Amino acid sequence: IGPGSWNWVRITIVITSFVALFIVVTVPEHFLEEHLWQHIVVVHIPKIFLWTFGTLFAVHILLEFIDINTWIASNMFIILAIALLVGIIPESGPHLIFVTLFASGTIPFSILLASSIVQDGHGMIPMLADSKRGFLFVKAVNIIVGAIVGIIGLLVGF
């Protein structure tokens, strides 16, 4: 089944399958039912799917029906500011907007890099729960570094 050659996709699927089989065979039934199924599959996967689908759909609509490319091309510093502000959100879904815009050639790498610097994904949620001050400090540092990198990148032309 599939291509005759082994590439990274096939190897990844085989390794993931063995890891999943190992987990199912070795962990207690409680872990499978409560943690994997009730928590990850029922709670998180629908949210991740909706964020991803919604973001990709919104970008598609913007690129298909609105001449956003012209506006973005003439307002790169505003797009950089938006990318930095979106990076404050402690989830990775909104970052897909900038990944998709970069992949379509709409924004330069410097804006994607600045957005990536500010975006921490779900990694900052525990810190937000533990210390709002620490969260804001880390985000402020990320925004400053992201802004510096983004501005220099835009001025240099990458």
Backbone bond lengths (Angstrom), bond angles and torsions (degrees), N, CA, C in turn:
res aa  C-N    CA-C-N  psi(-1)  N-CA   C-N-CA  omega(-1)  CA-C   N-CA-C  phi
1 I - - - 1.452 - - 1.523 107.65 -
2 G 1.303 116.38 132.99 1.454 120.91 177.65 1.513 111.91 86.53
3 P 1.319 115.82 -169.67 1.465 119.59 -177.97 1.527 111.25 -68.65
4 G 1.314 114.86 154.02 1.460 120.12 -178.64 1.516 113.52 -73.12
5 S 1.315 117.33 -23.77 1.463 120.07 -178.23 1.528 110.68 -93.59
6 W 1.319 114.31 153.16 1.457 120.25 177.87 1.522 108.65 -93.45
7 N 1.320 115.81 116.82 1.457 120.39 176.27 1.526 108.62 -116.04
8 W 1.313 116.96 -177.58 1.460 120.66 -175.25 1.524 112.05 -64.19
9 V 1.323 117.96 -30.38 1.462 120.34 -179.97 1.526 110.10 -66.96
10 R 1.298 115.86 -47.81 1.464 120.15 -179.06 1.532 110.87 -64.08
11 I 1.312 116.92 -42.22 1.467 120.84 178.92 1.527 110.33 -63.46
12 T 1.328 117.22 -42.32 1.465 121.12 178.79 1.523 111.26 -62.57
13 I 1.310 117.37 -42.35 1.467 120.78 179.34 1.525 110.90 -64.34
14 V 1.312 117.41 -41.93 1.467 120.50 179.61 1.529 110.48 -65.00
15 I 1.323 117.24 -46.49 1.471 120.31 179.74 1.525 110.51 -62.55
16 T 1.324 117.08 -44.82 1.466 120.85 179.02 1.524 111.12 -62.06
17 S 1.305 116.94 -39.14 1.466 120.40 178.50 1.523 111.25 -63.62
18 F 1.325 116.82 -43.03 1.464 119.59 178.41 1.529 111.73 -66.12
19 V 1.321 117.26 -39.76 1.469 120.33 177.35 1.527 110.04 -63.74
20 A 1.322 117.36 -44.11 1.468 120.83 178.60 1.525 110.96 -62.66
21 L 1.314 117.03 -42.85 1.465 120.50 177.86 1.525 110.67 -62.56
22 F 1.319 117.05 -42.84 1.465 121.22 178.01 1.527 110.83 -60.09
23 I 1.326 116.86 -43.97 1.465 120.68 179.81 1.524 110.65 -63.09
24 V 1.311 116.77 -47.06 1.468 120.53 -177.82 1.526 111.16 -63.46
25 V 1.313 117.64 -37.24 1.464 121.11 -176.73 1.528 112.07 -77.82
26 T 1.324 118.20 -33.04 1.466 119.88 -169.97 1.528 115.73 -100.57
27 V 1.310 119.55 -23.30 1.466 119.16 -174.88 1.526 110.87 -88.34
28 P 1.334 116.69 157.77 1.467 119.72 178.22 1.532 111.81 -66.26
29 E 1.303 114.94 156.25 1.470 121.42 179.83 1.533 111.08 -59.20
30 H 1.328 116.40 -36.67 1.466 120.95 179.08 1.529 111.06 -58.52
31 F 1.321 116.67 -43.76 1.465 120.67 179.99 1.526 110.68 -62.19
32 L 1.327 115.88 -45.18 1.467 119.27 -180.00 1.524 111.38 -62.09
33 E 1.319 116.23 -46.30 1.462 120.48 -175.13 1.527 112.24 -72.97
34 E 1.319 116.49 -52.67 1.464 120.22 -172.99 1.526 113.28 -79.44
35 H 1.308 116.88 -46.70 1.462 119.46 -171.97 1.528 112.68 -87.87
36 L 1.310 116.16 -51.98 1.460 117.47 -178.49 1.523 111.67 -73.11
37 W 1.324 117.47 -52.21 1.456 119.20 -174.53 1.525 111.84 -76.79
38 Q 1.329 117.54 -59.91 1.464 120.72 -173.70 1.530 112.99 -66.77
39 H 1.316 117.09 -33.61 1.462 118.13 -176.27 1.530 112.42 -94.92
40 I 1.308 117.44 -57.91 1.467 119.66 -174.23 1.524 111.65 -73.65
41 V 1.326 116.81 -53.16 1.466 119.62 -174.95 1.523 111.62 -70.19
42 V 1.313 117.50 -45.12 1.464 120.23 -174.60 1.534 112.01 -79.87
43 V 1.326 118.04 -37.32 1.467 120.31 -174.66 1.528 112.25 -93.53
44 H 1.322 117.51 -52.56 1.463 119.78 -169.99 1.529 114.81 -84.96
45 I 1.292 118.46 -42.05 1.470 119.63 -175.80 1.527 112.26 -61.03
46 P 1.340 120.25 -43.27 1.474 117.46 176.28 1.530 113.07 -61.34
47 K 1.325 117.76 -38.18 1.465 120.03 178.64 1.523 111.10 -65.31
48 I 1.316 116.40 -44.23 1.466 120.03 179.09 1.524 110.10 -62.83
49 F 1.325 116.32 -43.15 1.464 120.07 178.46 1.526 110.97 -61.10
50 L 1.330 117.03 -46.43 1.465 119.97 -177.85 1.525 111.91 -65.90
51 W 1.333 117.96 -41.02 1.463 120.63 176.23 1.528 110.08 -60.54
52 T 1.316 115.82 -48.46 1.464 120.04 -177.58 1.521 110.95 -64.14
53 F 1.324 116.60 -49.69 1.461 120.53 -179.59 1.527 110.93 -62.09
54 G 1.328 116.71 -45.95 1.460 120.58 -179.05 1.518 112.40 -61.53
55 T 1.309 116.01 -42.74 1.461 120.12 179.45 1.521 111.31 -64.95
56 L 1.319 116.17 -49.24 1.463 119.39 -179.87 1.526 111.39 -63.45
57 F 1.325 116.91 -38.00 1.464 120.76 178.36 1.528 110.87 -65.77
58 A 1.334 117.01 -44.39 1.470 120.77 179.55 1.527 111.03 -62.39
59 V 1.314 116.57 -43.80 1.466 119.72 178.81 1.527 110.19 -64.74
60 H 1.315 116.78 -40.98 1.468 120.06 178.40 1.531 110.71 -60.59
61 I 1.316 116.97 -46.30 1.472 120.77 179.54 1.526 110.28 -61.86
62 L 1.325 116.09 -45.00 1.467 119.24 179.64 1.525 111.57 -61.62
63 L 1.317 116.48 -44.12 1.463 119.47 -177.84 1.526 112.43 -73.69
64 E 1.322 117.00 -30.34 1.461 120.70 -175.30 1.525 112.85 -82.63
65 F 1.317 117.50 -41.86 1.460 120.31 -170.28 1.527 114.73 -110.21
66 I 1.295 117.55 -13.40 1.462 120.92 179.90 1.526 107.25 -122.71
67 D 1.306 116.34 139.27 1.465 119.62 179.34 1.526 109.20 -79.66
68 I 1.321 113.66 65.94 1.460 119.82 -176.90 1.525 111.56 -72.99
69 N 1.322 116.93 -25.34 1.468 120.13 -179.29 1.522 111.67 -59.76
70 T 1.319 117.00 -42.66 1.464 120.72 179.84 1.522 110.63 -66.04
71 W 1.331 116.07 -43.69 1.462 119.45 -179.91 1.522 110.86 -64.42
72 I 1.321 116.40 -44.49 1.468 120.05 179.91 1.526 110.46 -62.92
73 A 1.325 116.62 -43.05 1.467 120.29 -178.18 1.525 112.06 -60.52
74 S 1.320 117.15 -30.90 1.466 119.42 -178.86 1.529 112.91 -95.84
75 N 1.320 118.32 -0.91 1.468 121.51 -178.12 1.531 111.57 -135.53
76 M 1.309 117.11 49.23 1.466 120.72 -175.53 1.528 113.02 -62.56
77 F 1.318 117.72 -36.20 1.462 119.16 -178.93 1.532 111.28 -71.19
78 I 1.320 117.18 -31.45 1.469 120.09 174.33 1.527 109.53 -67.97
79 I 1.322 116.84 -41.40 1.470 120.78 177.45 1.524 109.92 -62.84
80 L 1.321 116.80 -39.26 1.466 120.19 176.49 1.527 110.31 -61.00
81 A 1.326 117.01 -44.84 1.474 120.43 178.75 1.531 110.87 -62.59
82 I 1.320 117.05 -40.92 1.469 120.50 177.58 1.523 110.15 -63.61
83 A 1.324 116.77 -42.25 1.467 120.74 179.44 1.524 110.72 -61.69
84 L 1.323 116.58 -40.54 1.463 120.01 179.15 1.526 111.10 -67.28
85 L 1.314 117.12 -40.16 1.469 120.39 179.62 1.528 111.65 -69.47
86 V 1.322 116.96 -40.01 1.468 119.97 178.02 1.527 110.06 -64.21
87 G 1.321 116.88 -30.95 1.459 120.95 179.14 1.513 114.07 -64.45
88 I 1.319 117.15 -16.94 1.465 120.54 178.34 1.526 110.72 -67.75
89 I 1.323 117.27 -30.79 1.466 121.54 -178.45 1.529 108.61 -62.95
90 P 1.331 117.51 124.56 1.470 119.07 -176.38 1.532 113.35 -81.75
91 E 1.296 116.55 50.67 1.457 122.88 173.24 1.516 107.41 -144.42
92 S 1.310 116.32 154.35 1.457 119.54 -175.23 1.525 113.47 -89.51
93 G 1.316 118.38 -13.74 1.461 121.40 -177.10 1.516 114.88 -56.58
94 P 1.333 118.43 -49.44 1.464 118.79 -178.96 1.528 113.80 -62.26
95 H 1.319 116.67 -24.71 1.466 120.67 178.92 1.530 111.09 -64.19
96 L 1.331 116.69 -24.53 1.466 120.22 179.51 1.521 112.47 -60.36
97 I 1.317 116.86 -25.50 1.464 119.77 177.33 1.526 109.56 -57.62
98 F 1.324 116.19 -47.06 1.461 120.31 -176.26 1.525 111.69 -75.84
99 V 1.317 117.07 -32.11 1.468 120.06 174.57 1.522 109.44 -63.11
100 T 1.326 116.17 -45.08 1.462 120.71 -179.69 1.526 111.37 -67.00
101 L 1.321 116.90 -41.88 1.468 119.59 178.15 1.526 111.34 -63.89
102 F 1.324 116.87 -37.89 1.463 119.63 177.08 1.525 110.52 -67.92
103 A 1.326 116.46 -43.95 1.470 120.09 -179.02 1.524 111.66 -62.05
104 S 1.326 116.68 -30.88 1.462 119.59 179.01 1.528 112.25 -85.86
105 G 1.329 117.21 -1.72 1.457 120.76 178.34 1.518 113.92 83.13
106 T 1.320 117.41 13.46 1.460 121.03 -176.39 1.523 112.41 -81.91
107 I 1.324 117.33 -36.81 1.468 120.56 179.00 1.522 109.31 -118.84
108 P 1.327 116.72 154.06 1.468 119.44 178.48 1.528 111.64 -79.17
109 F 1.316 114.83 167.74 1.457 121.10 -179.21 1.523 112.27 -60.90
110 S 1.324 117.73 -32.51 1.469 120.22 -177.27 1.528 111.79 -60.63
111 I 1.321 117.96 -36.74 1.468 120.36 178.45 1.526 110.01 -72.36
112 L 1.319 117.22 -40.62 1.466 119.87 176.35 1.526 110.50 -62.09
113 L 1.323 117.02 -41.97 1.463 120.74 179.42 1.528 110.98 -64.51
114 A 1.323 117.24 -44.07 1.467 120.56 178.34 1.527 110.63 -62.00
115 S 1.316 116.60 -42.72 1.461 120.80 177.82 1.525 110.91 -63.04
116 S 1.318 116.44 -40.11 1.469 120.67 179.70 1.523 111.72 -66.98
117 I 1.314 117.00 -34.62 1.467 120.46 178.75 1.527 110.26 -66.32
118 V 1.313 116.79 -42.08 1.463 120.58 -177.24 1.528 111.32 -77.23
119 Q 1.317 117.61 -33.13 1.464 122.31 -175.59 1.520 111.44 -75.78
120 D 1.321 116.47 119.75 1.462 121.67 178.28 1.517 112.39 -106.42
121 G 1.314 117.26 -2.98 1.455 119.76 -177.46 1.519 110.86 62.98
122 H 1.307 115.59 -146.17 1.462 120.74 -178.73 1.525 112.30 -77.36
123 G 1.313 117.36 -5.49 1.460 120.92 -176.52 1.514 114.17 -62.74
124 M 1.315 117.60 -24.73 1.465 120.07 -178.27 1.528 113.09 -91.08
125 I 1.307 118.35 -8.17 1.469 120.00 -178.99 1.528 111.86 -60.92
126 P 1.348 119.59 -44.81 1.471 117.69 177.01 1.530 112.73 -61.37
127 M 1.327 116.79 -37.19 1.460 118.55 178.93 1.524 110.88 -68.45
128 L 1.325 116.77 -37.90 1.462 120.47 177.38 1.523 110.45 -61.62
129 A 1.330 116.49 -39.60 1.464 120.34 178.70 1.525 111.28 -69.54
130 D 1.323 116.59 -33.32 1.463 120.73 -176.79 1.522 112.49 -84.52
131 S 1.331 116.77 -45.13 1.463 119.91 -174.65 1.525 110.02 -150.05
132 K 1.309 115.57 105.57 1.464 119.56 178.21 1.530 110.82 -64.30
133 R 1.313 116.17 -35.21 1.459 120.34 178.74 1.532 110.66 -65.36
134 G 1.326 116.72 -44.07 1.463 120.90 176.96 1.520 111.59 -62.58
135 F 1.339 116.03 -41.45 1.457 121.32 177.65 1.526 110.42 -59.17
136 L 1.330 116.28 -48.95 1.462 120.30 -178.99 1.526 111.81 -64.57
137 F 1.328 116.88 -36.34 1.464 120.18 178.39 1.530 110.74 -64.43
138 V 1.327 116.42 -48.19 1.471 120.15 179.89 1.522 110.32 -62.42
139 K 1.321 116.85 -43.41 1.464 119.88 179.31 1.526 111.37 -64.42
140 A 1.335 117.12 -37.99 1.470 120.04 178.24 1.528 110.67 -63.25
141 V 1.323 116.31 -44.17 1.471 119.81 177.58 1.528 109.91 -62.17
142 N 1.330 116.59 -44.61 1.467 120.18 178.92 1.526 111.50 -60.60
143 I 1.321 116.68 -41.85 1.465 120.21 -179.47 1.526 110.52 -65.70
144 I 1.311 116.90 -42.07 1.472 119.80 179.54 1.526 110.52 -63.22
145 V 1.329 116.41 -47.94 1.472 120.02 179.79 1.526 110.38 -64.62
146 G 1.333 116.73 -44.53 1.463 120.30 178.70 1.518 112.15 -61.40
147 A 1.331 116.63 -40.62 1.467 120.33 179.21 1.527 110.92 -65.53
148 I 1.316 116.62 -43.68 1.472 119.83 179.59 1.526 110.27 -62.10
149 V 1.326 116.15 -48.44 1.467 120.08 -179.77 1.527 110.54 -63.02
150 G 1.334 116.96 -43.71 1.462 120.48 -179.14 1.517 112.98 -64.63
151 I 1.324 116.52 -43.96 1.470 120.03 -179.81 1.520 110.83 -65.68
152 I 1.326 116.48 -45.81 1.471 119.17 178.10 1.528 109.92 -61.15
153 G 1.324 116.33 -42.86 1.463 119.79 178.97 1.514 112.74 -61.27
154 L 1.328 116.74 -42.85 1.468 119.35 178.66 1.524 111.45 -66.56
155 L 1.330 116.77 -39.76 1.464 119.77 -179.83 1.527 111.95 -68.60
156 V 1.328 116.27 -36.12 1.465 120.51 179.33 1.529 110.54 -77.43
157 G 1.324 116.13 -29.66 1.460 119.79 176.93 1.512 115.30 102.76
158 F 1.309 117.19 27.95 1.475 117.44 174.38 1.497 110.85 -119.96
